[in-house]
Amino acid sequence: MPPVRLHFQPPVTLSAESDDPVPPTEQLELVHKEVDRQRAAIAARRNAMHTRAAVLVTAAGILATIQTTSLQNGWQFISVALSVVAAAVGLWTMWPAGGDESDPKDLLDKYLTVEPFQVQHRIVMDGVQALSGEMTLLDKIALRLKIGYSILLGVWLSMVVISGLHACGCI
């Protein structure tokens, strides 16, 4: 089997003793550690956002339960419906998303025949690409949470307004 040609040219410097190129392995290791650190930080933020989404679903369920147990008029179904929508947004926020991880079997087949620096460089580049995808996903999750909590605020406001209107006899 011929060696695999990777589609990148890693930067190199010349050795002081000879004209042989020397890959910048120390810099690549630093970049690798930084990418791993950022991916771990993003994973922690994603877990925290999933916790907030679980709180959103719980709060929406509690508000819907409060409304349905003391139903006084048909207008209260507005806040119940908004509670269901807020809970659905919270569940959508927690929906598992696929990762951008490489298949280990493909990595093994592809990288056994190339130089160690090229393998490490490709792994770092894959990590950078996965980091970019994770950051995009995190932005989407944050937007969904903002939407869900905004709807939950609408639930609370509609409960207050409808209860006030009912108390004064307007509805």
C-alpha positions in Angstrom: 0.0 0.0 0.0 1.5 3.4 -1.0 1.9 6.0 1.7 -1.0 8.4 2.2 -0.5 11.9 1.0 -2.1 14.4 3.3 -3.3 17.6 1.7 -1.3 20.1 3.7 2.3 21.3 3.9 3.3 21.8 7.5 5.6 24.8 8.2 9.2 23.8 8.7 12.5 25.4 9.7 16.0 24.4 8.7 18.2 22.7 11.3 21.3 24.5 12.4 23.4 21.4 11.9 22.2 20.6 8.4 19.9 21.7 5.6 17.2 19.2 6.7 13.8 20.7 7.5 12.7 20.5 11.1 8.9 20.5 11.8 7.8 22.8 14.7 6.6 20.0 17.0 6.8 22.1 20.2 4.4 24.7 18.7 2.1 22.1 17.4 2.0 20.5 20.9 1.1 23.8 22.4 -1.7 24.3 19.9 -2.9 20.8 20.5 -3.1 21.5 24.3 -4.9 24.8 23.7 -7.5 23.1 21.4 -8.1 20.4 23.9 -8.5 23.0 26.7 -11.0 25.0 24.7 -13.0 21.9 23.7 -13.2 20.9 27.4 -14.4 24.4 28.3 -17.0 24.3 25.6 -18.2 20.9 26.8 -18.6 22.3 30.3 -20.6 25.3 29.0 -22.7 22.9 26.9 -23.5 20.8 30.0 -24.4 24.0 31.9 -26.7 25.0 29.1 -28.4 21.6 29.2 -28.9 22.1 32.9 -30.6 25.5 32.2 -32.7 23.8 29.6 -33.8 21.2 32.1 -34.8 24.0 34.5 -36.7 25.6 31.7 -38.7 22.4 31.0 -39.4 22.0 34.7 -40.5 25.6 35.2 -42.8 25.4 32.2 -44.3 22.2 33.5 -44.9 23.7 36.9 -46.5 26.8 35.4 -48.7 24.7 33.2 -49.8 22.5 36.1 -50.6 25.6 38.2 -52.8 26.9 35.4 -54.6 23.7 34.7 -55.4 22.9 38.4 -57.0 26.3 39.0 -58.7 26.8 35.6 -61.1 29.7 36.0 -61.8 30.7 32.3 -60.8 29.7 28.8 -58.3 32.5 28.5 -55.9 30.7 30.8 -55.3 28.2 28.0 -53.1 30.9 26.4 -50.6 30.6 29.2 -50.9 26.8 29.3 -50.2 26.6 25.5 -47.2 29.0 26.0 -45.9 26.7 28.8 -46.0 23.7 26.4 -44.2 25.7 23.8 -41.5 26.8 26.3 -41.1 23.1 27.4 -40.8 22.0 23.8 -38.0 24.6 23.2 -36.2 23.4 26.3 -36.4 19.8 25.1 -35.2 20.9 21.7 -32.3 22.6 23.4 -31.3 19.3 25.1 -31.7 17.2 21.9 -28.4 15.3 21.3 -26.3 16.6 18.4 -23.8 14.5 16.5 -20.1 15.3 16.8 -17.5 16.0 14.3 -15.1 13.3 15.6 -13.1 11.2 13.2 -13.6 7.5 13.0 -10.7 5.9 14.9 -10.5 3.0 12.3 -10.1 5.5 9.5 -7.4 7.3 11.5 -5.5 4.1 12.0 -5.6 3.2 8.3 -4.7 6.6 7.2 -2.0 7.6 9.6 0.2 4.5 10.0 2.1 5.2 6.8 3.0 8.9 7.4 5.4 10.9 9.5 4.5 11.4 13.2 4.5 15.2 12.8 2.0 15.0 9.9 -0.2 12.7 12.0 -0.1 15.1 14.9 -0.8 18.1 12.6 -3.8 16.4 11.1 -5.2 15.5 14.5 -4.8 19.1 15.6 -6.5 20.4 12.5 -9.3 17.9 13.0 -9.6 19.2 16.6 -9.7 22.8 15.4 -12.5 21.9 12.9 -14.5 20.1 15.7 -14.0 23.1 18.0 -15.4 25.3 15.3 -18.5 23.1 15.0 -18.9 22.9 18.7 -18.8 26.7 19.1 -21.4 27.0 16.4 -23.6 24.5 18.1 -23.1 26.3 21.4 -24.3 29.5 19.9 -27.5 27.8 18.6 -28.1 26.2 22.0 -27.7 29.7 23.7 -30.2 31.2 21.2 -32.7 28.4 21.9 -32.4 29.0 25.6 -33.0 32.7 25.2 -36.1 32.0 23.1 -37.4 29.4 25.7 -36.9 31.7 28.6 -38.5 34.6 26.7 -41.5 32.4 26.1 -41.5 31.4 29.8 -41.6 35.1 30.7 -44.6 35.4 28.4 -46.2 32.6 30.3 -45.7 34.4 33.6 -46.9 37.7 32.1 -50.0 36.1 30.6 -50.8 34.4 33.9 -50.6 37.7 35.7 -52.6 39.7 33.1 -55.3 37.0 32.8 -55.7 36.6 36.5 -55.9 40.4 37.0 -58.5 40.7 34.2 -60.5 37.9 35.7 -60.3 39.4 39.2 -61.6 42.8 38.0 -64.4 41.0 36.1 -63.2 42.1 32.7 -63.1 38.5 31.4 
